[in-house]
């Protein structure tokens, strides 16, 4: 039963997925992608990238409201959700920048606003530095931009690589998600967040697939943020880093240090929210994104954020 869920299959697993009517499946960079697109065709484009181990569903609370003012584009990252899995190198930070750049070229879209959660924010910064996107504003939600300090920075990727290369490990993890549904809730609450039951059910559907787990482990194994940090002073777009004060996955103080490296960087706190802030309080994150977009000149300044909900 587990083996048949190793690869993404929209016909089998897509029933009831959030905003399924907005789903498209373009081919770019050698991958078949799952991308959700909505909003006026002549509106500014907003690209949203989820974090490690998630999928585009994590932006379901922002997708509808933002699509009233933007042409919203939300892909599942390579190997995640319903997007095909690339060669292992494609799960590195430069590899994902390249693959997502190919996707945007195929879609003929140029984001003016980019929103990234956790590792998604790092990918957006890498893409901007690589010249693959040129948004006016990048919003990072609990952005994972800083390498693990000291010995942990060497041990964690090596351990992830060992786990990812052992095919039994992802299957064991996925079997645990099937046999013990409460394990997903413990995993989420361990990040400092509490999300609704329907959100937990969507993560359970993802994590019961060994292919999804394998991609997350391989991405972790290849994740090297040191070159990104060294390059951040050359980041052209405005960078707004919003950090939940209850985040247990990315220390809130890191946002201030990373924002200070960027010519036009700013860090703000999200009181009471954890790592999945955009799933805990989507209305707050939507308002934050719209206000930031107005400040960047992407939307008229005379439209109040509440009118967008």
C-alpha positions as CSV (number, residue, x, y, z in Angstrom):
1,X,0.0,0.0,0.0
2,X,2.8,2.4,0.8
3,X,4.8,1.6,-2.3
4,X,2.1,2.8,-4.7
5,X,2.2,6.2,-3.0
6,X,5.9,6.7,-3.8
7,X,5.3,9.0,-6.7
8,X,2.8,11.9,-7.1
9,X,-0.5,11.0,-8.8
10,X,-3.0,13.8,-9.1
11,X,-5.8,11.5,-10.3
12,X,-5.3,9.2,-7.3
13,X,-4.4,11.7,-4.5
14,X,-5.7,15.1,-5.7
15,X,-9.3,14.8,-4.8
16,X,-10.3,17.5,-2.3
17,X,-7.0,19.3,-2.6
18,X,-7.3,23.0,-1.8
19,X,-8.1,25.1,-4.9
20,X,-7.9,22.1,-7.2
21,X,-9.7,24.0,-9.9
22,X,-6.6,26.3,-10.2
23,X,-4.1,23.4,-10.7
24,X,-2.0,23.1,-13.8
25,X,0.7,20.6,-14.8
26,X,3.3,22.3,-17.1
27,X,6.5,20.6,-18.0
28,X,9.7,22.5,-17.5
29,X,13.3,21.7,-16.6
30,X,12.6,18.1,-17.2
31,X,9.9,17.9,-14.5
32,X,6.1,17.8,-14.6
33,X,5.1,20.5,-12.1
34,X,2.0,21.0,-10.1
35,X,1.3,24.8,-10.1
36,X,-1.8,26.6,-9.0
37,X,-2.6,29.9,-10.7
38,X,-5.4,32.4,-10.1
39,X,-6.2,36.1,-10.4
40,X,-6.5,38.7,-13.1
41,X,-4.2,38.0,-16.1
42,X,-3.2,41.7,-16.2
43,X,-2.5,42.0,-12.5
44,X,1.0,42.0,-11.0
45,X,2.4,38.5,-10.5
46,X,2.8,37.1,-6.9
47,X,5.0,34.0,-6.7
48,X,4.7,32.0,-3.4
49,X,7.2,29.2,-2.5
50,X,6.5,26.8,0.4
51,X,9.1,25.4,2.8
52,X,10.8,22.0,3.1
53,X,8.5,19.0,3.5
54,X,5.3,21.0,2.7
55,X,3.6,21.8,-0.6
56,X,1.7,24.8,-2.1
57,X,-1.3,23.9,0.0
58,X,0.4,25.7,2.9
59,X,-0.6,29.0,1.3
60,X,-4.3,28.0,0.9
61,X,-5.3,30.8,3.4
62,X,-3.5,33.5,1.3
63,X,-4.3,32.1,-2.2
64,X,-7.9,33.4,-2.5
65,X,-7.5,36.9,-0.9
66,X,-4.2,37.7,-2.7
67,X,-5.6,36.5,-6.1
68,X,-8.1,39.4,-5.9
69,X,-5.3,41.8,-6.5
70,X,-2.5,39.7,-8.0
71,X,-1.9,37.0,-10.5
72,X,-0.9,34.4,-7.9
73,X,1.4,31.5,-8.9
74,X,2.0,28.8,-6.3
75,X,4.1,25.7,-7.4
76,X,4.9,22.6,-5.4
77,X,8.7,22.6,-5.1
78,X,10.7,19.8,-7.0
79,X,9.9,16.4,-5.4
80,X,7.3,17.9,-3.1
81,X,3.5,17.6,-3.3
82,X,2.5,16.7,-6.9
83,X,5.6,17.9,-8.7
84,X,8.0,15.3,-10.0
85,X,11.3,14.5,-8.3
86,X,14.5,15.6,-10.0
87,X,18.0,14.2,-9.8
88,X,19.4,14.7,-6.4
89,X,21.4,17.8,-7.5
90,X,18.1,19.5,-8.4
91,X,17.1,19.6,-4.7
92,X,20.1,21.8,-3.8
93,X,19.6,25.5,-3.4
94,X,21.2,26.3,-6.8
95,X,19.4,23.4,-8.4
96,X,16.0,24.6,-7.2
97,X,16.8,28.1,-8.4
98,X,17.6,26.7,-11.8
99,X,14.5,24.5,-12.0
100,X,12.1,27.2,-10.8
101,X,13.7,29.6,-13.2
102,X,12.9,27.2,-16.0
103,X,9.3,26.9,-14.8
104,X,8.8,30.7,-14.8
105,X,10.2,30.8,-18.3
106,X,7.8,28.2,-19.4
107,X,4.9,30.1,-17.8
108,X,6.2,33.4,-19.3
109,X,5.7,35.1,-16.0
110,X,7.7,37.7,-14.1
111,X,6.9,38.0,-10.4
112,X,6.7,41.6,-9.0
113,X,6.0,40.2,-5.5
114,X,7.5,37.0,-4.1
115,X,6.5,35.4,-0.8
116,X,8.5,32.5,0.7
117,X,8.1,30.4,3.8
118,X,11.1,29.0,5.5
119,X,13.3,27.4,2.9
120,X,11.1,28.9,0.2
121,X,12.4,32.4,1.2
122,X,16.0,31.2,0.7
123,X,15.1,29.8,-2.7
124,X,13.6,33.2,-3.7
125,X,16.7,35.1,-2.5
126,X,18.9,32.7,-4.5
127,X,16.8,33.1,-7.6
128,X,17.0,36.9,-7.3
129,X,20.8,36.8,-6.9
130,X,21.0,34.4,-9.8
131,X,19.0,36.8,-12.0
132,X,16.1,34.3,-12.4
133,X,13.6,36.6,-10.9
134,X,13.5,40.3,-10.3
135,X,10.7,41.1,-7.9
136,X,10.3,44.5,-6.4
137,X,9.7,42.9,-3.0
138,X,10.5,39.6,-1.3
139,X,8.5,38.7,1.9
140,X,10.0,35.9,4.0
141,X,7.8,34.2,6.6
142,X,10.1,32.6,9.2
143,X,12.8,32.6,6.5
144,X,15.4,29.9,6.9
145,X,18.5,31.9,5.6
146,X,21.1,31.2,8.3
147,X,23.2,28.0,8.4
148,X,23.0,25.8,11.6
149,X,25.8,27.0,13.9
150,X,28.9,25.1,14.7
151,X,28.9,21.3,14.7
152,X,25.2,21.0,14.0
153,X,25.8,22.6,10.6
154,X,28.0,19.7,9.7
155,X,26.1,16.9,11.4
156,X,22.6,17.6,10.2
157,X,23.2,17.5,6.5
158,X,25.4,14.4,6.8
159,X,22.7,12.6,8.8
160,X,20.0,13.7,6.4
161,X,22.1,12.3,3.5
162,X,22.5,8.9,5.2
163,X,18.8,8.8,5.9
164,X,17.8,9.8,2.4
165,X,20.0,7.3,0.7
166,X,18.5,4.4,2.7
167,X,15.2,3.6,0.9
168,X,13.8,2.0,4.1
169,X,13.9,5.2,6.1
170,X,11.3,7.3,4.1
171,X,9.1,4.2,3.9
172,X,9.3,3.7,7.7
173,X,8.5,7.4,8.3
174,X,5.6,7.3,5.9
175,X,4.3,4.1,7.5
176,X,4.4,5.9,10.8
177,X,2.2,8.7,9.3
178,X,-0.3,6.1,8.3
179,X,-0.3,4.0,11.5
180,X,0.0,6.9,13.9
181,X,-1.9,10.0,12.6
182,X,-1.1,11.9,15.8
183,X,2.5,11.8,14.8
184,X,1.9,14.6,12.3
185,X,0.3,16.8,14.9
186,X,3.3,16.3,17.2
187,X,5.6,17.2,14.3
188,X,3.7,20.4,13.6
189,X,3.3,21.5,17.2
190,X,7.1,20.9,17.6
191,X,7.6,23.9,15.3
192,X,5.7,26.1,17.7
193,X,2.5,26.2,15.6
194,X,-1.0,24.9,16.0
195,X,-3.0,24.6,12.7
196,X,-6.6,23.5,12.0
197,X,-7.4,19.8,11.7
198,X,-7.9,20.1,7.9
199,X,-4.3,21.4,7.6
200,X,-3.0,18.4,9.6
201,X,-4.9,16.1,7.3
202,X,-3.2,17.6,4.2
203,X,0.2,17.1,5.7
204,X,-0.7,13.6,6.6
205,X,-1.6,12.9,3.0
206,X,1.8,14.3,1.9
207,X,3.9,12.5,4.5
208,X,2.4,9.1,3.8
209,X,4.2,9.1,0.5
210,X,7.8,7.9,0.7
211,X,8.7,9.9,-2.4
212,X,7.7,13.2,-0.8
213,X,9.7,12.2,2.4
214,X,12.7,11.2,0.3
215,X,12.8,14.6,-1.5
216,X,12.6,16.5,1.8
217,X,15.5,14.5,3.3
218,X,17.6,14.9,0.1
219,X,16.9,18.6,0.1
220,X,18.0,18.8,3.7
221,X,21.1,16.8,2.9
222,X,22.2,19.3,0.2
223,X,21.1,22.5,1.9
224,X,24.1,24.8,2.0
225,X,23.2,28.4,3.1
226,X,26.8,29.7,3.5
227,X,27.1,30.9,-0.1
228,X,23.7,32.6,0.1
229,X,24.6,34.5,3.2
230,X,27.8,35.6,1.6
231,X,25.8,36.9,-1.4
232,X,23.0,38.6,0.5
233,X,24.6,42.1,0.4
234,X,24.1,42.0,-3.4
235,X,20.3,41.3,-3.1
236,X,18.5,44.0,-5.1
237,X,14.8,43.6,-4.1
238,X,13.5,44.9,-0.9
239,X,13.5,42.1,1.7
240,X,10.9,42.0,4.5
241,X,11.5,39.2,7.0
242,X,8.6,38.4,9.3
243,X,9.3,36.0,12.2
244,X,6.9,34.3,14.6
245,X,8.0,34.9,18.2
246,X,7.0,31.3,19.1
247,X,8.9,29.7,16.2
248,X,11.0,26.7,17.3
249,X,12.4,25.8,13.9
250,X,14.0,29.1,13.0
251,X,15.1,31.3,15.8
252,X,13.3,34.7,15.6
253,X,16.5,36.7,16.2
254,X,18.0,35.4,12.9
255,X,15.7,37.6,10.9
256,X,17.3,40.8,12.2
257,X,20.8,39.5,11.5
258,X,19.9,38.5,7.9
259,X,17.9,41.7,7.2
260,X,20.9,43.8,8.3
261,X,23.0,42.2,5.5
262,X,20.6,43.4,2.7
263,X,20.7,47.0,1.4
264,X,16.9,47.3,1.7
265,X,16.2,44.8,4.4
266,X,13.7,44.9,7.4
267,X,12.8,42.4,10.1
268,X,9.5,42.5,12.0
269,X,8.0,40.2,14.7
270,X,4.8,38.2,14.5
271,X,3.7,38.0,18.2
272,X,2.3,34.7,19.3
273,X,2.9,32.8,16.0
274,X,5.1,29.8,15.3
275,X,6.9,28.5,12.3
276,X,3.7,27.9,10.3
277,X,2.5,31.5,10.9
278,X,0.8,31.7,7.5
279,X,-1.3,28.6,8.3
280,X,-2.1,29.7,11.9
281,X,-3.1,33.3,11.0
282,X,-3.5,33.6,7.2
283,X,-5.5,36.8,7.6
284,X,-2.6,38.5,9.5
285,X,-0.1,37.4,6.9
286,X,-2.3,38.4,4.0
287,X,-2.7,41.9,5.5
288,X,1.1,42.1,6.1
289,X,1.8,41.1,2.5
290,X,-0.7,43.6,1.1
291,X,0.6,46.4,3.3
292,X,4.2,45.6,2.2
293,X,3.1,45.5,-1.5
294,X,1.5,49.0,-1.1
295,X,4.7,50.2,0.5
296,X,6.7,48.9,-2.5
297,X,4.4,50.6,-4.9
298,X,2.8,47.4,-6.2
299,X,-0.8,48.3,-5.2
300,X,-2.6,51.6,-4.8
301,X,-2.0,53.1,-1.4
302,X,-5.6,54.1,-0.8
303,X,-7.1,50.6,-0.7
304,X,-7.2,49.3,2.9
305,X,-6.0,45.8,3.6
306,X,-9.3,44.7,5.1
307,X,-11.0,45.4,1.7
308,X,-8.9,42.6,0.2
309,X,-10.2,39.8,2.4
